Amino acid sequence: MFKIVVCVSGGGTNLQAIIHGVDQGAVENTKIAKVISNNRGAYALERARQAGIEAVCVSPKDYEDREAFNQAFVQEIEKTEPDLIVLAGFLVTLPVQLIHRYANRIINIHPSLIPSFCGTGYYGLKVHEAVLARGVKITGATVHFVDEGMDTGPIIMQKAVAVREDDTPKTLQKRVMEEAEWVILPWCINLIAGGKVRVENGRVFVSE
């Protein structure tokens, strides 16, 4: 059984999409072994508990400095010995040692078509506000492997979503989630769990 740990900071809608994918068989031979949040009030933790998944909060507020938090976070991950770490709206910079230890075994979902509207400061509604301010006609979501940069790792999959003239940041965010994020994140997990994804020279290749 392919084990994943899902890290999330907020409501956990992407987590719910993964749970649904596992339950419905769209994500095969995969178990969500643990959900970790940095936010004790994150509804994602409740979603996990309702699904019978271990839910843990590791908050920077509970530690004297960042180094102590990073150590505790890494230890919590490693207790589970996951095959894959999934960042599903996780607003915490990962410890470098974790990125190195799990090279090409950490993925992230970002609500734009990378390299547009990504990097430092682009998260949540801010992404969609920037999309509308720039006046682009197509946006979407990207699943990528995590490296030491911010949204710079190898791209696994992208899905485009049309921007409408009457969109607000909230309506666009909702449609990007429904039409792109909730579709490609479980899909990518299933491909990785099935051994169909490889990285060569910074590029991702998917075999059918």
Secondary structure, DSSP 8 states (H G I E B T S, - for coil): -EEEEEE-SS--HHHHHHHHHHHHTSSTTEEEEEEEES-TT-HHHHHHHHTT--EEE--GGGSSSHHHHHHHHHHHHHHH--SEEEESS--S---HHHHHHTTT-EEEEESS-TTTT-STT--THHHHHHHHHHT-SEEEEEEEE--SSSS-S-EEEEEEEE--TT--HHHHHHHHIIIIIHHHHHHHHHHHHTT-EEEETTEEEE--
